[in-house]
Amino acid sequence: MAEGSSTELSPRARRMLGEWKRRPAVPTGEVEAAIRAAGCPAFAPWLAFHERYAGYVESFYRDWFVWGLVHRETYWWTPNKAACERDWTGCRWHIWCAEGHPSNNYRLDQDGVFTGHGHHRSFDLYVERLAAVREFAPPAGPHPPRQRPSRDRVPGGVRRSDRTVSGRRAVGPVPAVLPHRHPPGDSTHREWQDVSRP
């Protein structure tokens, strides 16, 4: 393992990672070259992260993340390139550490602090917390099939044929209608006006 790697993971975290899909990863030597080509120093915590975690696929709600600093096949980043930058102070370096939507902020700073899902002292700590959460609050799995409501009734027991809106019965065809009020005494007064007509 590369220099700068952290402690051994718990059996819980190793078990979680063992259940996950892992894609082929770019070798750490090529990653180091890509980081230097991007104009960044190749910090030891970054290389240790890539050596240990590259290729694991994390599912997070409806999103997914492929961990690693450089990827051959990407959706969000440039293939075979590292995405690293200085922070707003210009003093600290950050690198994107997962192929996933950038708004989730999966970045490591030069000391290995992980910024995604709050700040974690290290990515190892993030993995440990993630494993604990998934063990004690496992995903619900497939939901049982829902019973389809009767076509005659909608929730609340109202018959569809009543076609009420705002407590009033709609007059005329219901599709493409909006409530429309006309001034009193208007001869064209209707409870609803069809929006498909000018």
C-alpha positions as CSV (number, residue, x, y, z in Angstrom):
1,M,0.0,0.0,0.0
2,A,1.2,3.5,-0.7
3,E,2.9,5.7,1.9
4,G,0.4,7.7,4.0
5,S,-2.2,4.9,4.3
6,S,-4.2,4.8,7.5
7,T,-5.2,2.2,10.0
8,E,-6.7,-1.2,9.2
9,L,-10.5,-1.1,8.6
10,S,-12.9,-2.8,10.9
11,P,-14.5,-6.2,10.0
12,R,-17.8,-4.3,9.5
13,A,-16.2,-1.9,6.9
14,R,-14.3,-4.8,5.2
15,R,-17.6,-6.8,5.0
16,M,-19.4,-3.8,3.5
17,L,-16.7,-3.2,0.9
18,G,-16.7,-7.0,0.1
19,E,-20.3,-6.8,-0.9
20,W,-19.9,-3.8,-3.2
21,K,-19.1,-3.9,-6.9
22,R,-15.5,-2.9,-7.7
23,R,-14.6,-1.8,-11.2
24,P,-11.0,-2.1,-12.6
25,A,-9.0,0.9,-11.4
26,V,-6.3,2.9,-13.0
27,P,-2.9,1.9,-11.6
28,T,-1.5,4.2,-8.9
29,G,1.6,4.9,-10.9
30,E,-0.5,6.3,-13.8
31,V,-2.6,8.3,-11.3
32,E,0.5,9.9,-9.8
33,A,1.6,10.9,-13.4
34,A,-1.9,12.3,-14.1
35,I,-1.8,14.4,-10.9
36,R,1.6,15.8,-11.8
37,A,0.4,16.5,-15.4
38,A,-2.5,18.5,-13.9
39,G,0.1,20.7,-12.2
40,C,-0.6,19.4,-8.6
41,P,1.8,17.8,-6.2
42,A,0.9,14.1,-5.7
43,F,0.3,14.0,-1.9
44,A,0.8,10.6,-0.1
45,P,-2.8,10.5,1.3
46,W,-4.2,10.9,-2.2
47,L,-2.2,8.0,-3.5
48,A,-3.0,5.9,-0.5
49,F,-6.7,6.6,-1.0
50,H,-6.5,5.5,-4.6
51,E,-4.5,2.4,-3.9
52,R,-7.0,1.3,-1.3
53,Y,-10.4,2.4,-2.6
54,A,-10.2,3.0,-6.4
55,G,-13.0,1.3,-8.3
56,Y,-15.5,0.7,-5.5
57,V,-19.0,1.8,-6.5
58,E,-21.0,3.5,-3.8
59,S,-24.8,3.9,-4.2
60,F,-26.2,6.9,-2.4
61,Y,-29.9,7.3,-2.7
62,R,-30.4,7.6,-6.4
63,D,-26.8,8.6,-7.1
64,W,-23.7,6.5,-7.6
65,F,-20.0,7.2,-7.1
66,V,-17.0,5.3,-8.4
67,W,-14.2,6.0,-6.0
68,G,-10.8,6.9,-7.3
69,L,-8.8,9.9,-8.5
70,V,-8.5,9.0,-12.2
71,H,-10.9,6.9,-14.3
72,R,-10.6,5.5,-17.8
73,E,-14.4,5.7,-18.4
74,T,-16.2,8.7,-16.9
75,Y,-19.5,10.5,-17.1
76,W,-18.7,13.7,-15.1
77,W,-14.9,14.1,-15.5
78,T,-12.3,13.9,-18.3
79,P,-11.0,10.4,-18.8
80,N,-7.5,9.7,-17.6
81,K,-7.1,13.1,-16.0
82,A,-7.0,14.2,-12.4
83,A,-9.2,17.1,-11.3
84,C,-7.3,19.0,-8.6
85,E,-7.3,22.6,-7.6
86,R,-6.2,25.0,-4.9
87,D,-8.9,26.2,-2.4
88,W,-10.0,29.8,-2.3
89,T,-7.1,30.8,-0.1
90,G,-4.6,29.4,-2.5
91,C,-2.9,27.5,0.3
92,R,-4.4,24.1,0.2
93,W,-4.8,21.6,-2.6
94,H,-8.0,19.5,-3.2
95,I,-8.6,16.6,-5.6
96,W,-11.9,15.1,-6.7
97,C,-11.9,11.5,-5.4
98,A,-15.0,10.0,-7.1
99,E,-16.7,9.8,-10.4
100,G,-20.1,11.2,-9.5
101,H,-22.1,14.4,-9.5
102,P,-19.8,17.3,-8.5
103,S,-22.5,18.8,-6.2
104,N,-21.8,16.0,-3.7
105,N,-18.3,17.4,-3.2
106,Y,-16.4,14.1,-3.1
107,R,-13.0,15.7,-2.5
108,L,-9.9,15.1,-0.5
109,D,-7.6,17.9,0.7
110,Q,-3.8,17.5,0.7
111,D,-3.9,16.0,4.2
112,G,-6.6,13.4,3.3
113,V,-9.6,15.2,4.9
114,F,-12.7,14.1,3.0
115,T,-15.2,16.9,2.3
116,G,-18.2,14.9,1.0
117,H,-21.2,14.4,3.3
118,G,-19.8,16.7,5.9
119,H,-16.1,16.7,6.8
120,H,-14.3,13.5,7.9
121,R,-10.7,13.5,9.2
122,S,-10.0,10.8,6.6
123,F,-11.7,8.7,4.0
124,D,-11.2,5.7,6.2
125,L,-13.3,7.3,8.9
126,Y,-16.0,8.0,6.2
127,V,-16.0,4.3,5.2
128,E,-16.2,3.3,8.9
129,R,-19.2,5.6,9.5
130,L,-20.9,4.5,6.3
131,A,-20.5,0.8,7.2
132,A,-22.0,1.5,10.7
133,V,-25.0,3.4,9.3
134,R,-25.6,0.7,6.7
135,E,-25.4,-2.0,9.3
136,F,-27.7,-0.4,11.8
137,A,-30.1,1.1,9.3
138,P,-30.0,-1.2,6.3
139,P,-31.8,-0.2,3.1
140,A,-35.4,-1.3,3.1
141,G,-34.9,-3.5,0.0
142,P,-37.6,-4.0,-2.5
143,H,-40.9,-2.6,-1.4
144,P,-43.9,-4.9,-1.4
145,P,-46.2,-4.2,-4.4
146,R,-48.7,-1.5,-3.6
147,Q,-52.4,-2.2,-4.1
148,R,-53.7,-0.3,-6.9
149,P,-56.7,1.9,-6.0
150,S,-60.0,1.2,-7.5
151,R,-60.5,3.1,-10.7
152,D,-63.9,4.3,-9.3
153,R,-62.5,5.9,-6.2
154,V,-59.6,8.2,-5.3
155,P,-58.1,8.6,-1.8
156,G,-60.7,9.9,0.6
157,G,-63.5,7.8,-0.8
158,V,-64.6,10.4,-3.4
159,R,-65.9,8.8,-6.6
160,R,-64.0,9.9,-9.7
161,S,-67.3,10.7,-11.4
162,D,-67.9,13.5,-8.9
163,R,-64.9,15.4,-10.3
164,T,-64.8,18.0,-7.6
165,V,-62.2,20.7,-7.5
166,S,-62.0,23.1,-4.5
167,G,-65.1,21.6,-3.1
168,R,-67.2,22.5,-6.2
169,R,-68.4,20.1,-8.9
170,A,-66.8,20.8,-12.2
171,V,-69.1,21.4,-15.1
172,G,-68.2,20.2,-18.5
173,P,-65.1,18.2,-19.6
174,V,-62.5,18.0,-16.8
175,P,-59.3,17.4,-18.8
176,A,-57.4,20.7,-19.5
177,V,-59.6,22.9,-17.3
178,L,-58.6,25.6,-14.9
179,P,-60.8,27.5,-12.4
180,H,-61.8,30.8,-14.0
181,R,-64.0,33.5,-12.5
182,H,-65.9,35.9,-14.6
183,P,-67.2,39.3,-13.5
184,P,-70.8,39.2,-12.2
185,G,-73.4,39.6,-14.9
186,D,-71.1,38.3,-17.7
187,S,-73.3,36.3,-20.1
188,T,-70.4,33.9,-20.8
189,H,-70.2,32.9,-17.2
190,R,-69.1,29.2,-16.7
191,E,-67.8,27.5,-13.7
192,W,-64.7,26.3,-15.6
193,Q,-63.1,27.5,-18.8
194,D,-61.3,25.1,-21.2
195,V,-57.7,26.3,-21.5
196,S,-57.4,24.7,-24.9
197,R,-59.6,27.5,-26.3
198,P,-58.2,31.0,-26.8
